[in-house]
Amino acid sequence: MADNTSSDTLSVAVLGTGIMGAAMARNLAAAGLDVRAWNRTRARAEPLAADGVRVTGSPAEAVDGADVVLTMLLDGAAVLDALRQAAGALSPGALFLQMSTVGTDGLAPLARFADEHRLRFVDAPVLGTKVNAEKGGLTVLAAGPQDVRERAARVFDIVGSTTRWVGEDGASGAASRLKLVINSWVLTVVNGTGEALALAEGLGVDPRDFLAAVAGGALDLPYLRLKSELILADNYPASFTVSAARKDARLITEAAGEAGVRMDLVAADAERLRRAEEQGHGHKDAAAAYFASFDG
């Protein structure tokens, strides 16, 4: 994780301190930045105070005087709601780093809000797990103008190990579209892993024989290993929850429909995630979609 401290301390408001946002806020504070954080459920943000983060009671309090506003919330509606609550305290010219997965339709209102309030807008969803976030090893997919990239990098280089710039206009949706493509593959691997292990159980096959048979070959991949271990341990600490994955499946399906692309696998993924959520696994890691292979 890079140390980006400088003589002029950057103040960053982090709106949303869930699985990823909390880790990002900690890393920013550890790097010497002035970090304020808000979360809808304040109790979940309170532990950040021990890491030097100022926990606030409202989005407006968090953004008051901030150089950078970083949003890491569930979806576009949640981001827009937080921004509207903060509107009166936003500083014109502040950098707005939209780092949530909001899809193409969810991005447009955020870009309009940024324009109306004279914020410099960068669309920058992230790729990675909870462990990546904790280690400052996320991949940032970013679209935004050249003249804000140095300032944005002071944040991106702390929360991530790689930044991939894919456009100069945050409102274009280039970064969010790339994130949807990547997440379509993530959903395919997560649900494919769950189905393969469920089939092994149903057929009386030791799932570790399956993993050993593909080890090191073209069919092996780290994400298969990661999600398989959660299923085999029957332990699902959330990095990317079932409910969040179902939300992303919806965003992917909507964007694909507008583009005239059929997404049969994502539709099947969404159905599995829906069943797992109804079974009470919504708060667990998306690997818990494994349970959708069984009744009850």
N, C-alpha and C positions, 0 to 999 in steps of 0.2 A: 504494500500500500504506500503510495507516494505521500511525502510531506510537502504540502503546498503553502505553508505559512509564509507571510510576507510582512513588511513593515505596516502596510495598511490592511488591518484585519477585516476579512470579508465576513459580513453578517448574512446568515442563511436561515430562512424560515422553512422548516420541514412540516408540511401538512400531510398527516397520515403516518402513524408510527406502528404499523402492523409488522408482519414478518420481515419485510424488506426495509421499510422505512425506518424502523428502530435501529437496525444495524447500520444503515446509512448515516443516521444522525450521530450515532456513537463514533463512527469513523471520522466524520467531519469535525466533531468536537475534539477528538484525539489529535487531529492535525493542527489544532490551534485556531480554528474558525469560531466565530461567535454564532452559536447555534441556538435557535428557539424552536420549540416543537409543539404542535397541537395534534390531538387525536380526539375523535368524536367521543370515545370512552376514555376519559382522562386517566383513570386508574392504570390503563395499559401503558400510558406514556410516563407515568411517575417514576419508574425505575431509572429512566434516562437522566434524572437529576444527579444521580451518583456519578455519572460520567461527564458532568460539566455542561449538560444541556439545560437550558431554561425552559421548563414546561409551562405552557400558557393555558389559560382557560377558554380562549376563543381564537379563531383564525385571525381576527383583526389585531389582537395583541401580539400574535406571533409575527405578522408581517410588518408591523409598525417600524419603519426605519430600516427594514431589511434590504440589502443589496440584491439578494437572490431569493426567489420563492420557488421551492421544490415541492412538487405534489406527487404523492405516492399513495393513491387511494384506489378503491376497488374498480371504479369505472368513471366514465365521463360525467355522468350525472352527479356523482359524489364530489368530483373535482370542481365542477361548476358551482355546486351548492357552497362549498367551502370558500371559493373565491368571492362569491356574492356576499358572504358574511364578512369577508375581509376588505371589500371594495373601498370603503372609506379611509382605510389606513395604508393602502398601497402607495408606494412612491413611484411617480412617473419616471420611466427609464429603468426601473428595476428589471432584472433578468428573470423571466418565468421559464423554469425548466419543468416541462410536463413529462414526467417519467413513469406515469401509469400506463397500463394497457387499456386504451379507451376505444380502439377501433376507428374506422374512417368516419362514421357518422358522429361519433362522440367527440372527435377532434375539432370539427368545424365551429361549434359554439365556443370552445375554449380559445381558438384563434381569434374569433370575433371579440371575445371579452378582452383579450390581450390588446387588441387594436384600439378598442374603445377606451381603455384605461392607460394607454401609452406604455405598455410593457413590452420588453424585447422578448419575443417568443421563440423558444426552441422546443421542438417535439423530440423527446429523447427516452423512449421506453427502454427497459433493460432486459437482458437475458442472463439467467443464472439461477442458482439455488440459494437457499438460506445460508449455507456454508460459504458460498461465493460472496454473498452480501456481507457476512461477518468478517471475511478476510479482505474486503475491498477488492474483490476479484470479478465483479460483474462486467459484462460486455454492454456498452452503451451504444444504442443505435440512434444516431442524431441527425436532425435536419434543422438548419438555422443559418443566419447570415454570417459572413466571414468576420465582420467587425465585432461580434460577441463571442467568438469561439475561444479566444484566449481567456476571457473571464469565465466562460462555461467550463473550460478545461481545469480551472482551479478546483472545481467541484467534481467533475467527471474523473479526474486522475486520482482522487481520493476514494471514491466509491467504486471505481472500476479499474480494471487492468487494461482494457481495450476500449477505444472509442472509434466507431465506424461512422463517419459522416457520409450521408447518402443524398444530401440536397442542401440548397441554400435558402429554402423557404420552408419554415416550420409548418405553415398552414397548408402546404402541399400534401401532407400526409405520407410522404415517402418513408419516413421512419416507422410510423405506425403500420403502414401496409407491409413493410418487411417483417415487423414483429408478428403480424397475423400469419404470414407464410411460415415463419419459424414455429409458431405455436401450433399450426396444423400438424407439423411433423412431431412435435412434442406429444400432442394428444394421440397420434397414431402409435408412438412407441409406448406410452404409458398404458394405453388400453390393450395393445397387442401383447405387452408383457403380462398383464393381468389375465388375459384370455389363455395364453400359452400355459401359465402356471395352473390355472383352473382346469384346463383340459388334462394336464398331467395328473392332477389330483383325481379327476373323474375316471381316468383310465388306469389308475394305479401305478403311474410312473413316478419315480423319484424326481422331483423338479431339479435337483442338483445334478442328476444325470443329463438332463436337457442342457443346463448351463455348462457342464463339462464338455458336452459334445460340440458346442459352438465356440468354446473358448479359443480365443486367438485367431479365429477365422473371419471370413467376410461377413458372417451373420452376427458376430459379437459386437457389442458397443458398450461404453461405460454406463450410459443411462439405463440400459437393460439390467446391468449389474446392480446399479443403485436402487432401482425400484424393486427388483427381485428380492434384495436383502430385506427391504421393509416388509414385503409380503411374507417371506419365510420366517421372519422374526415376529410376525403378527403385531407389529409396532409401527404406528404411522404418524410420527412427529411431522407437522406440516411444514413443507417448503413451498408447495403450490397446492392449495386445497382443492378438494373435489368441487366445492361450490364455485371457486374462482375459475377452475378449469371449465366448468359448465358455462359460466359467463363468457369465457373466451371462445368456446365452441359456438355460442350464439353470435358473437361478433364476427367470427370467421364466416359463418353461414350467411349472415346478412351482407357482408362485403362481397362474398362470392356471388350471391344472387344478383347484386347490382351489376357485377361484372359479367354475368351470363355464364358462370362456371358452376357445374354440378360438383358437390362435395359429398359423395356417398359415404366415405369413411368418417368424415367429421359428423355427419348426421347420425351414424351408428354410435360414434363416441359420445355424442350428446345424450343419446338414449341411455347408454350405460351409466353415464354420470348422473342422469336424472334418477335412475333406479337406485344407485348407491346413495344419493342424497336422501331419497325417500326412506331408505333403510337406516338413516341416522348417521351416515358417514360424511356429511357435508363439511365438517370442520377438520377432517383428517386429510393427510396428504393424498393427492390424486391417485396414488397407487392403490388406495382403498376402493377404487372402482372395480378392483378384483372381485369384490363381494357381489357385484351386479351379475356375475355368472351363475349365481345360485339363488334359488327362491328363499324368501324369508330372511 
